[in-house]
Amino acid sequence: MKRFVLSFLCVSAFLVAAPAYAESGANPFGITIVRFAGGTTPAQMNAAVAKAGGDVVTDLSQVGAMAVAPGSKDFAARIGANSRVTSFFPESMFDGPVANDGRGGGGPIGSPLAGRGKGRSVPDPWHDALSFLGVTNPEGILQWEDARMNVPTAWTKTLGDKSVRVAVVDSGIDDSHKELKDNVAGKNQTFVPCKALKKQLGEKALKQAGLTDCGKDDQEGHGTWVASRIAGELNGFASNGVAPRVQVSSYKVIAAGFGGLPDWIVAGLLAACSDRVDLVNISITGYLDPSDPTDAQTYLLFNDAVQYCHARGVTIFSAAGNEHVRIDRISMNVGGRPLAGVGRVSGGPDGIATTSPGANSADFDLRGMLETPAGVPGVVMVSATNNANDAAPADDPFGFGMHVGARDQLAYYSSYGPRVDLAAPGGARRFNLPGWDGGDGNITYGGWGSLGALTAHGEICTDPVESSLFNFACFKVDGAAFGWLQGTSMSSPNALGVAALVISAKPQLRGDPGALVARLQATARRNMTNYTGPVDPGNDSPTYDGRLCATGYCHLDTSRRIGFSDAYGAGLLDAGAAVGS
């Protein structure tokens, strides 16, 4: 079974991982995507589906498609006989890799913050706080990402314009959170079609498939974090986002504990662009096999949605992925259609993802797959950088060659390659090593991961492993939840936040994706050297915490560097330069 997953680095306990990429299986809801000829109206699409004995689950009519629950055994024959139908195919599902990067550990968090930085702009009190639970970092402030992107310089010109609207296509937003309640525009929307699926299949079928998150709120926490990093309020409480005066809107396409289906994500994207937002963030990653007709058609559905958005002047930012594979930029034929700027995973050893200890690297083989949505032509793919490399324990062999003290390194988990457009901070464990190779000090809190708001009742804060001090260190102040995340899910909203400042300061770039991206790339910082290497296929040594790595690909290869353009694309976002003259 295949599903889209969020692109923050998930964690689990010391368990043997299930295969990260299961063989293709049937959509548990039996959904069929029906595509129609140009000029077919939504009413005609609905009528064709009804006549064939189906029921529309998700309306994708902006790109000439409908997601349908077939209601009759001969639905395929009947819909295929309609002259307005150009194709129909069963909906793909796919899983991202299960990243067994962490473990439980650490007690409850009391009063974690200490002090403020001196001689800096401090919009909100935590932004320049010096430490968290006594831990600090080379930048000397907790919201280090803004310093690495030169955001305080941009703030002298703009904090963002309230008319700028950003869509967060994600797990929802907690619009009651103190950091967001005044910066969320409109009512939260959901594109998880529980009502339609229940009508056709019954509630039992949804529960059997694991789909129980049917509300508009954020039951996970990921979307709330993304929204807060973009537009966390300047209100004298906690910290704030990169562009704290812009507005965010929630388009929920991911169900907690389940993931998301292509039609949900495409529907959310289409709705956002129909609403004429300025920018879209999608911190979601999946992979499609272009040799599989169904996957190829699914990729084209995403491509058409992106082009629909571009035609309306909307710029889309997306996560490069946490698989640490090379993503090439190529021109190729997908499903009978020639495309340029496709993000395809390398066919060499660097196309096999970081493999969890105890697992078989064959189950992490992504070679030849198309990354979606970040690899769709026209989407801005953002890789992730860390704060700095700190020194691993002296007896840790995996820390050798890690260039201790190096700043702005490609994060150990971040995918890379010619398809990357830009880099932005995503945070990383303290030693820039996987959790299994760094020991107890290989933490995210204290300015190594990235600080943002979370949903107090969401999975990130209620799961004992994810919320643990070793992992995302969820904590609460005045009932509001926060945590230290890492992932390309974090780098994408950091990049988008800079873009929001730019179109606030330079309104002539608003509604012009090509010109906006060109401005961001032309002003990106290029004065860093990357030392992070690819995954090592030949190192089958046990992990630092003693687990097996029998098929390799668990450890970084510190003897090889990933080159500048593959790591950073055009460079690391520089907000001050981008909003300048």
LOFIRO-865350 format. One line per 8 residues: number of its first residue (from 1); their letters; for each residue x, y negated, z of C-alpha. Coordinates in nm, 3 decimals, decimal comma. Last residue first. Layout:
N
NUM = A = X:Y:Z; ...;
***
This chain:
581
581 = SGVAAGAD = 1,737:-4,708:-0,357; 1,700:-4,480:-0,058; 1,423:-4,227:0,003; 1,631:-3,937:-0,132; 1,957:-4,052:0,028; 1,807:-4,064:0,375; 1,617:-3,740:0,326; 1,920:-3,534:0,225;
573 = LLGAGYAD = 1,807:-3,181:0,132; 2,093:-2,930:0,111; 2,234:-2,864:-0,237; 2,138:-2,812:-0,602; 2,084:-2,441:-0,536; 2,215:-2,383:-0,182; 2,343:-2,027:-0,158; 2,362:-1,934:-0,527;
565 = SFGIRRST = 2,492:-2,281:-0,613; 2,764:-2,266:-0,350; 2,889:-1,913:-0,402; 2,811:-1,617:-0,175; 3,131:-1,534:0,004; 3,295:-1,191:0,029; 3,496:-1,029:0,310; 3,224:-1,087:0,569;
557 = DLHCYGTA = 2,997:-0,821:0,415; 2,688:-0,849:0,634; 2,554:-0,535:0,800; 2,255:-0,301:0,763; 2,305:-0,226:0,391; 2,455:0,119:0,453; 2,283:0,458:0,415; 2,364:0,602:0,759;
549 = CLRGDYTP = 2,318:0,281:0,958; 2,262:0,440:1,298; 2,189:0,244:1,614; 2,446:0,156:1,880; 2,373:-0,207:1,972; 2,666:-0,323:1,760; 2,520:-0,128:1,469; 2,655:0,210:1,369;
541 = SDNGPDVP = 2,903:0,204:1,082; 2,764:0,271:0,734; 2,951:-0,013:0,566; 2,953:0,048:0,190; 2,643:-0,145:0,085; 2,745:-0,464:0,268; 2,473:-0,729:0,256; 2,591:-1,048:0,092;
533 = GTYNTMNR = 2,841:-1,291:0,240; 2,806:-1,609:0,441; 3,105:-1,842:0,396; 2,929:-2,139:0,240; 3,119:-2,463:0,197; 2,950:-2,796:0,268; 2,977:-3,138:0,106; 2,693:-3,094:-0,145;
525 = RATAQLRA = 2,408:-3,302:-0,001; 2,097:-3,336:-0,217; 2,034:-3,672:-0,387; 2,003:-3,543:-0,745; 1,810:-3,235:-0,633; 1,547:-3,428:-0,438; 1,506:-3,682:-0,717; 1,475:-3,409:-0,982;
517 = VLAGPDGR = 1,214:-3,237:-0,766; 1,008:-3,556:-0,753; 1,046:-3,628:-1,125; 0,929:-3,281:-1,224; 0,643:-3,271:-0,975; 0,494:-3,606:-1,088; 0,177:-3,680:-0,887; 0,360:-3,907:-0,646;
509 = LQPKASIV = 0,698:-4,009:-0,781; 0,581:-4,369:-0,838; 0,485:-4,374:-0,470; 0,851:-4,402:-0,368; 0,859:-4,439:0,011; 0,563:-4,212:0,078; 0,662:-3,988:-0,213; 1,006:-3,948:-0,054;
501 = LAAVGLAN = 0,881:-3,892:0,300; 0,653:-3,612:0,179; 0,944:-3,457:-0,014; 1,148:-3,453:0,308; 0,864:-3,270:0,482; 0,849:-3,027:0,190; 1,211:-2,930:0,250; 1,149:-2,868:0,621;
493 = PSSMSTGQ = 0,829:-2,685:0,525; 1,032:-2,446:0,302; 1,318:-2,395:0,547; 1,092:-2,258:0,821; 0,927:-1,980:0,620; 1,282:-1,916:0,496; 1,327:-1,774:0,841; 1,386:-1,853:1,205;
485 = LWGFAAGD = 1,146:-1,941:1,484; 1,195:-2,100:1,825; 0,861:-2,143:1,999; 0,589:-2,377:2,115; 0,251:-2,344:2,287; 0,031:-2,623:2,426; -0,141:-2,562:2,761; 0,034:-2,854:2,929;
477 = VKFCAFNF = 0,366:-2,698:2,825; 0,380:-2,343:2,695; 0,669:-2,119:2,592; 0,734:-1,872:2,309; 1,096:-1,754:2,305; 1,093:-1,644:1,937; 1,328:-1,346:1,977; 1,558:-1,282:2,270;
469 = LSSEVPDT = 1,328:-1,474:2,504; 1,036:-1,251:2,416; 0,735:-1,380:2,221; 0,786:-1,143:1,927; 0,841:-0,844:2,155; 0,561:-0,897:2,406; 0,307:-0,993:2,137; 0,098:-1,274:2,284;
461 = CIEGHATL = 0,293:-1,578:2,164; 0,362:-1,467:1,808; 0,024:-1,297:1,789; -0,176:-1,612:1,852; -0,345:-1,717:2,178; -0,116:-2,015:2,244; -0,098:-2,104:1,874; 0,250:-2,230:1,798;
453 = AGLSGWGG = 0,427:-2,565:1,768; 0,784:-2,597:1,642; 1,151:-2,552:1,725; 1,391:-2,400:1,469; 1,639:-2,129:1,561; 1,984:-2,216:1,688; 1,873:-2,525:1,878; 1,841:-2,388:2,231;
445 = YTINGDGG = 1,644:-2,079:2,138; 1,736:-1,838:1,857; 1,952:-1,589:2,043; 2,255:-1,373:1,964; 2,377:-1,385:2,325; 2,244:-1,039:2,405; 2,443:-0,862:2,133; 2,525:-0,968:1,780;
437 = DWGPLNFR = 2,483:-0,680:1,537; 2,127:-0,558:1,610; 1,988:-0,910:1,609; 2,119:-0,970:1,259; 2,421:-1,202:1,245; 2,439:-1,579:1,218; 2,611:-1,582:1,560; 2,341:-1,795:1,724;
429 = RAGGPAAL = 2,047:-1,641:1,542; 1,929:-1,842:1,247; 1,747:-2,164:1,171; 1,560:-2,246:0,852; 1,746:-2,560:0,757; 1,698:-2,663:0,393; 1,834:-2,544:0,060; 1,725:-2,635:-0,291;
421 = DVRPGYSS = 1,634:-2,477:-0,626; 1,717:-2,111:-0,565; 1,666:-1,907:-0,887; 2,042:-1,876:-0,941; 2,088:-1,666:-0,625; 1,995:-1,652:-0,259; 1,778:-1,461:-0,014; 1,806:-1,574:0,345;
413 = YYALQDRA = 1,867:-1,321:0,625; 2,218:-1,419:0,734; 2,134:-1,787:0,701; 2,338:-1,966:0,437; 2,579:-2,175:0,641; 2,507:-2,536:0,730; 2,801:-2,565:0,972; 3,116:-2,355:1,014;
405 = GVHMGFGF = 3,221:-2,336:1,379; 3,318:-1,970:1,374; 3,415:-1,854:1,028; 3,236:-1,515:1,036; 3,546:-1,311:0,948; 3,513:-1,080:1,246; 3,171:-1,104:1,412; 3,069:-0,758:1,295;
397 = PDDAPAAD = 3,348:-0,601:1,498; 3,189:-0,718:1,825; 3,444:-0,671:2,106; 3,518:-1,043:2,132; 3,149:-1,127:2,160; 3,017:-1,341:1,870; 3,147:-1,696:1,829; 2,897:-1,955:1,703;
389 = NANNTASV = 2,820:-2,006:1,336; 2,638:-2,335:1,280; 2,290:-2,485:1,243; 2,168:-2,228:0,992; 2,064:-2,260:0,630; 1,756:-2,128:0,449; 1,678:-2,099:0,077; 1,400:-2,300:-0,087;
381 = MVVGPVGA = 1,229:-2,201:-0,413; 1,039:-2,491:-0,573; 0,759:-2,333:-0,779; 0,755:-2,423:-1,149; 0,804:-2,071:-1,283; 0,697:-1,810:-1,025; 0,989:-1,697:-0,811; 0,860:-1,856:-0,491;
373 = PTELMGRL = 0,517:-1,687:-0,531; 0,611:-1,407:-0,574; 0,953:-1,251:-0,625; 0,962:-1,038:-0,937; 1,115:-0,693:-0,888; 1,412:-0,570:-1,090; 1,596:-0,432:-0,790; 1,390:-0,445:-0,472;
365 = DFDASNAG = 1,531:-0,133:-0,303; 1,447:-0,142:0,067; 1,312:0,215:0,088; 1,629:0,341:-0,078; 1,819:0,179:0,209; 1,697:0,457:0,436; 1,598:0,351:0,787; 1,771:0,415:1,119;
357 = PSTTAIGD = 1,892:0,059:1,146; 1,681:-0,175:0,931; 1,807:-0,232:0,579; 1,894:-0,575:0,445; 1,748:-0,573:0,095; 1,879:-0,395:-0,211; 1,918:-0,630:-0,510; 2,278:-0,713:-0,418;
349 = PGGSVRGV = 2,374:-0,361:-0,529; 2,292:-0,458:-0,888; 1,962:-0,513:-1,071; 1,920:-0,859:-0,925; 1,572:-0,961:-0,806; 1,377:-1,158:-1,063; 1,275:-1,522:-1,025; 1,120:-1,633:-1,355;
341 = GALPRGGV = 1,234:-1,967:-1,494; 1,106:-1,904:-1,846; 0,800:-1,699:-1,941; 0,702:-1,504:-2,253; 0,358:-1,334:-2,220; 0,292:-0,968:-2,296; 0,251:-0,870:-1,932; 0,571:-1,049:-1,839;
333 = NMSIRDIR = 0,820:-1,123:-2,116; 1,143:-1,266:-1,985; 1,344:-1,581:-1,924; 1,568:-1,556:-1,620; 1,662:-1,706:-1,286; 1,822:-1,437:-1,070; 1,727:-1,370:-0,708; 2,007:-1,212:-0,505;
325 = VHENGAAS = 1,891:-1,028:-0,194; 1,902:-1,135:0,169; 1,550:-0,995:0,237; 1,423:-1,303:0,418; 1,247:-1,472:0,127; 1,309:-1,781:-0,087; 1,019:-1,958:0,085; 0,787:-2,177:-0,119;
317 = FITVGRAH = 0,735:-2,541:-0,217; 0,461:-2,644:-0,461; 0,440:-2,989:-0,622; 0,090:-3,105:-0,724; 0,043:-3,340:-1,021; -0,290:-3,196:-1,137; -0,136:-3,016:-1,435; 0,119:-2,879:-1,191;
309 = CYQVADNF = -0,158:-2,721:-0,987; -0,314:-2,542:-1,283; 0,036:-2,431:-1,387; 0,085:-2,275:-1,044; -0,252:-2,097:-1,068; -0,166:-1,963:-1,414; 0,164:-1,825:-1,286; -0,007:-1,660:-0,991;
301 = LLYTQADT = -0,249:-1,482:-1,225; 0,044:-1,394:-1,450; 0,211:-1,220:-1,155; -0,106:-1,020:-1,093; -0,110:-0,916:-1,459; 0,246:-0,787:-1,429; 0,164:-0,605:-1,106; -0,129:-0,428:-1,272;
293 = PDSPDLYG = 0,071:-0,337:-1,583; 0,364:-0,195:-1,378; 0,692:-0,269:-1,553; 0,693:-0,620:-1,404; 0,705:-0,476:-1,050; 0,581:-0,736:-0,803; 0,742:-0,862:-0,483; 0,595:-1,056:-0,192;
285 = TISINVLD = 0,673:-1,362:0,015; 0,465:-1,620:0,199; 0,575:-1,961:0,325; 0,345:-2,142:0,082; 0,368:-2,521:0,123; 0,165:-2,744:-0,107; 0,217:-3,112:-0,189; 0,003:-3,402:-0,310;
277 = VRDSCAAL = -0,344:-3,267:-0,237; -0,597:-3,314:-0,513; -0,878:-3,102:-0,364; -0,863:-2,889:-0,679; -0,497:-2,832:-0,594; -0,584:-2,706:-0,247; -0,869:-2,492:-0,380; -0,644:-2,332:-0,643;
269 = LGAVIWDP = -0,377:-2,249:-0,384; -0,630:-2,100:-0,145; -0,786:-1,892:-0,421; -0,443:-1,769:-0,537; -0,360:-1,662:-0,184; -0,690:-1,482:-0,131; -0,678:-1,319:-0,476; -0,326:-1,189:-0,412;
261 = LGGFGAAI = -0,418:-1,014:-0,087; -0,301:-1,128:0,256; -0,148:-0,993:0,573; -0,322:-0,753:0,810; -0,234:-0,815:1,175; -0,331:-1,180:1,152; -0,520:-1,256:0,831; -0,336:-1,464:0,571;
253 = VKYSSVQV = -0,509:-1,694:0,322; -0,608:-1,989:0,542; -0,608:-2,323:0,362; -0,537:-2,580:0,633; -0,490:-2,950:0,562; -0,196:-3,170:0,661; -0,181:-3,550:0,686; 0,128:-3,772:0,671;
245 = RPAVGNSA = 0,249:-3,992:0,960; 0,487:-3,747:1,126; 0,697:-3,673:0,817; 0,976:-3,450:0,951; 0,760:-3,331:1,238; 0,751:-3,431:1,602; 0,874:-3,324:1,946; 0,705:-3,272:2,283;
237 = FGNLEGAI = 0,467:-3,556:2,372; 0,510:-3,930:2,309; 0,252:-3,920:2,029; 0,447:-3,908:1,705; 0,253:-3,618:1,557; 0,385:-3,297:1,405; 0,361:-3,344:1,029; 0,589:-3,101:0,843;
229 = RSAVWTGH = 0,733:-2,906:1,133; 0,391:-2,903:1,300; 0,214:-2,766:0,991; 0,463:-2,479:0,956; 0,430:-2,387:1,325; 0,051:-2,391:1,302; 0,064:-2,169:0,993; 0,280:-1,913:1,176;
221 = GEQDDKGC = 0,077:-1,896:1,494; -0,105:-1,567:1,428; -0,471:-1,613:1,516; -0,488:-1,947:1,335; -0,848:-2,063:1,308; -1,089:-2,014:1,018; -1,225:-1,684:1,147; -1,213:-1,332:1,000;
213 = DTLGAQKL = -0,912:-1,177:1,173; -1,030:-0,814:1,199; -0,884:-0,660:0,882; -0,703:-0,342:0,985; -0,821:-0,133:0,690; -1,038:0,079:0,918; -1,178:-0,239:1,070; -1,276:-0,371:0,728;
205 = AKEGLQKK = -1,439:-0,043:0,630; -1,637:-0,037:0,955; -1,775:-0,385:0,891; -1,962:-0,271:0,583; -1,840:-0,236:0,225; -2,034:-0,481:0,012; -2,170:-0,726:0,267; -1,865:-0,684:0,490;
197 = LAKCPVFT = -1,638:-0,769:0,197; -1,836:-1,085:0,115; -1,830:-1,202:0,477; -1,465:-1,111:0,529; -1,346:-1,312:0,231; -1,010:-1,436:0,368; -1,012:-1,767:0,184; -1,047:-1,976:0,497;
189 = QNKGAVND = -1,089:-2,352:0,527; -1,007:-2,582:0,817; -1,212:-2,899:0,809; -1,070:-3,222:0,677; -0,734:-3,382:0,748; -0,515:-3,253:1,032; -0,288:-3,528:1,167; -0,487:-3,625:1,477;
181 = KLEKHSDD = -0,506:-3,274:1,624; -0,151:-3,177:1,529; 0,095:-3,196:1,820; -0,177:-3,162:2,084; -0,300:-2,842:1,923; -0,673:-2,857:1,849; -0,618:-2,816:1,475; -0,463:-2,474:1,528;
173 = IGSDVVAV = -0,374:-2,419:1,163; -0,447:-2,121:0,938; -0,240:-1,815:0,845; -0,084:-1,984:0,540; -0,149:-2,223:0,255; -0,056:-2,549:0,430; -0,178:-2,825:0,200; -0,015:-3,167:0,235;
165 = RVSKDGLT = -0,189:-3,502:0,200; -0,017:-3,838:0,160; -0,265:-4,117:0,246; -0,122:-4,143:0,596; 0,213:-4,249:0,453; 0,527:-4,097:0,599; 0,761:-4,213:0,873; 0,916:-4,458:0,629;
157 = KTWATPVN = 1,222:-4,678:0,575; 1,412:-4,643:0,903; 1,272:-4,291:0,916; 1,488:-4,197:0,616; 1,801:-4,252:0,823; 1,655:-4,033:1,098; 1,598:-3,757:0,837; 1,962:-3,698:0,746;
149 = MRADEWQL = 1,883:-3,334:0,655; 2,133:-3,194:0,909; 2,002:-3,441:1,167; 1,643:-3,336:1,106; 1,734:-2,970:1,148; 1,892:-3,032:1,489; 1,561:-3,070:1,669; 1,724:-2,954:1,994;
141 = IGEPNTVG = 2,004:-3,206:2,012; 2,383:-3,168:2,058; 2,446:-3,086:1,692; 2,686:-2,810:1,798; 2,422:-2,629:2,009; 2,272:-2,634:2,358; 2,164:-2,366:2,602; 2,082:-2,454:2,964;
133 = LFSLADHW = 1,729:-2,316:2,941; 1,681:-2,553:2,646; 1,939:-2,829:2,601; 2,015:-3,187:2,504; 1,675:-3,331:2,422; 1,688:-3,528:2,098; 1,351:-3,421:1,961; 1,209:-3,326:2,298;
125 = PDPVSRGK = 1,103:-3,679:2,396; 0,931:-3,794:2,077; 1,058:-4,053:1,827; 1,410:-4,047:1,972; 1,643:-4,252:1,753; 1,995:-4,177:1,864; 2,250:-4,341:2,093; 2,208:-4,087:2,370;
117 = GRGALPSG = 2,049:-3,746:2,354; 1,775:-3,665:2,598; 1,787:-3,452:2,907; 1,686:-3,097:2,990; 1,417:-2,867:2,861; 1,321:-2,519:2,977; 1,100:-2,566:3,281; 0,976:-2,208:3,331;
109 = IPGGGGRG = 1,010:-1,941:3,067; 0,892:-1,591:3,146; 1,155:-1,319:3,147; 1,401:-1,201:2,889; 1,400:-0,895:2,669; 1,220:-0,730:2,382; 1,398:-0,643:2,062; 1,517:-0,801:1,744;
101 = DNAVPGDF = 1,594:-0,760:1,376; 1,369:-0,473:1,277; 1,270:-0,653:0,957; 0,979:-0,465:0,799; 1,019:-0,547:0,434; 0,737:-0,721:0,250; 0,427:-0,521:0,184; 0,225:-0,510:-0,136;
93 = MSEPFFST = -0,129:-0,498:-0,260; -0,222:-0,519:-0,624; -0,580:-0,571:-0,740; -0,722:-0,316:-0,983; -0,726:-0,448:-1,340; -0,951:-0,631:-1,583; -0,876:-0,789:-1,919; -1,009:-1,026:-2,183;
85 = VRSNAGIR = -1,373:-1,032:-2,075; -1,602:-1,264:-2,278; -1,704:-0,987:-2,518; -1,840:-0,775:-2,235; -1,775:-0,406:-2,302; -1,495:-0,395:-2,047; -1,738:-0,503:-1,773; -1,966:-0,209:-1,851;
77 = AAFDKSGP = -1,695:0,054:-1,884; -1,519:-0,057:-1,567; -1,844:-0,084:-1,369; -1,949:0,273:-1,456; -1,943:0,395:-1,096; -2,139:0,093:-0,978; -2,086:-0,182:-0,723; -1,740:-0,296:-0,826;
69 = AVAMAGVQ = -1,613:-0,551:-0,571; -1,486:-0,837:-0,785; -1,209:-1,095:-0,782; -1,296:-1,343:-1,056; -1,081:-1,500:-1,325; -1,062:-1,783:-1,575; -0,792:-1,987:-1,405; -1,026:-2,236:-1,236;
61 = SLDTVVDG = -1,275:-1,947:-1,214; -1,090:-1,783:-0,927; -1,403:-1,714:-0,724; -1,345:-1,446:-0,461; -1,573:-1,154:-0,372; -1,790:-1,151:-0,684; -2,028:-0,856:-0,687; -2,033:-0,583:-0,949;
53 = GAKAVAAN = -2,301:-0,398:-1,144; -2,187:-0,486:-1,496; -2,468:-0,740:-1,530; -2,360:-0,902:-1,202; -2,003:-0,943:-1,323; -2,111:-1,091:-1,656; -2,352:-1,331:-1,484; -2,084:-1,453:-1,244;
45 = MQAPTTGG = -1,846:-1,518:-1,533; -2,116:-1,697:-1,733; -2,194:-1,921:-1,436; -1,822:-1,994:-1,388; -1,805:-2,105:-1,752; -1,613:-1,915:-2,019; -1,413:-2,164:-2,226; -1,099:-1,956:-2,229;
37 = AFRVITIG = -1,164:-1,583:-2,229; -1,222:-1,408:-1,899; -1,013:-1,219:-1,647; -1,156:-0,964:-1,404; -0,958:-0,871:-1,093; -1,086:-0,550:-0,933; -1,115:-0,496:-0,558; -1,129:-0,140:-0,426;
29 = FPNAGSEA = -1,134:-0,257:-0,063; -0,841:-0,044:0,051; -0,646:-0,157:-0,259; -0,519:0,168:-0,400; -0,159:0,265:-0,357; 0,175:0,171:-0,501; 0,462:0,345:-0,327; 0,556:0,205:0,011;
21 = YAPAAVLF = 0,813:-0,067:0,030; 0,939:-0,119:0,384; 0,933:0,249:0,468; 0,839:0,280:0,836; 1,103:0,153:1,072; 1,250:0,369:1,344; 1,174:0,189:1,666; 1,384:-0,025:1,894;
13 = ASVCLFSL = 1,127:-0,301:1,926; 1,014:-0,519:1,641; 1,091:-0,854:1,485; 0,967:-1,062:1,199; 1,191:-1,315:1,028; 0,957:-1,581:0,900; 0,839:-1,532:0,546; 0,476:-1,433:0,591;
5 = VFRKM = 0,361:-1,117:0,419; 0,190:-1,027:0,092; 0,055:-0,675:0,082; 0,132:-0,345:-0,085; 0,000:0,000:0,000;
***
